[in-house]
Amino acid sequence: MKIWVDADACPGAVKEILFRASKRTGVPLTLVANQPLRTPPSKLIDSIRVGSGFDVADNEIVRRLEAGDLVITADIPLAAEVIEKGGEALNPRGELYTRDNIHERLSMRDFMDTLRSSGVETGGPAALGPRDRQAFGNALDRWLARNAP
């Protein structure tokens, strides 16, 4: 079992929570990005730098992921691929994507893309706040309690 992080857009506060959780539980953690990343010195924590381009990091995560792994991402299409491959996906705000909710999230994402492409201003997500960090930490702890060795 391993935790993968779609690290290009992952907030620093979420990465810090993940670093502490990996050290505490012994679960390996790999960050994947198309830019250099700084990680704390640990045998459990590493990073993979991929080339730039659309979905290059996502494709690398899906290629390496094994059933039962967890992927941290706000990218809903990536989350859908992870679930299809037998993994689990958790977004940085603490929402666990599941087989039961991923299709609804994909439909909403596609709807919002259609609105934006037609010129409607939809705004972006709010900045990650303390409640979001707490929700993420709690969801991660629940996942680790169910899955960590």
C-alpha positions, 0 to 999 in steps of 0.5 A: 500500500502506498500514497501517491500525490498529484503534487503540481497543484497540491497545497503545501499544507496538505503535503505537510500533513501527508509527510507527518502521516507517512512518518507516523504510520510507515506508509510510503509516500510519493509525490509526482510533479513536472517540477522539482519538489522538496521533500523531507529526508525520509526513506518513506518519502520520495518524488518523481519528476515527469516531463511537462505536458497535459496529464503527464503526471496523472498518467504516471500515477495511474501507470504505477498505482496498484489496487488499494493505493491512495491518490491525493488529487483534486483532478476528478478525471484522474480520480475516476481512473484511480477508482477504475484501477482499484485505488482510492482517491482523496481530494485536498479538502477531505472528500473521498471519491468513490465508485458511488460518487465519482460519476456525479463529480465527473458530470458536474465537472463537465457541466462547469466546463461547458458553462466556462467555455460558453463565457459564463464566469463560474469563479474558482474554488475558495482558498484552502482554509483551516476547516479544509485542512482539518477535514483532509487530515481527518479523512486521511486518518480514517483511511489510514486506520482502515488500511495501514499495516 
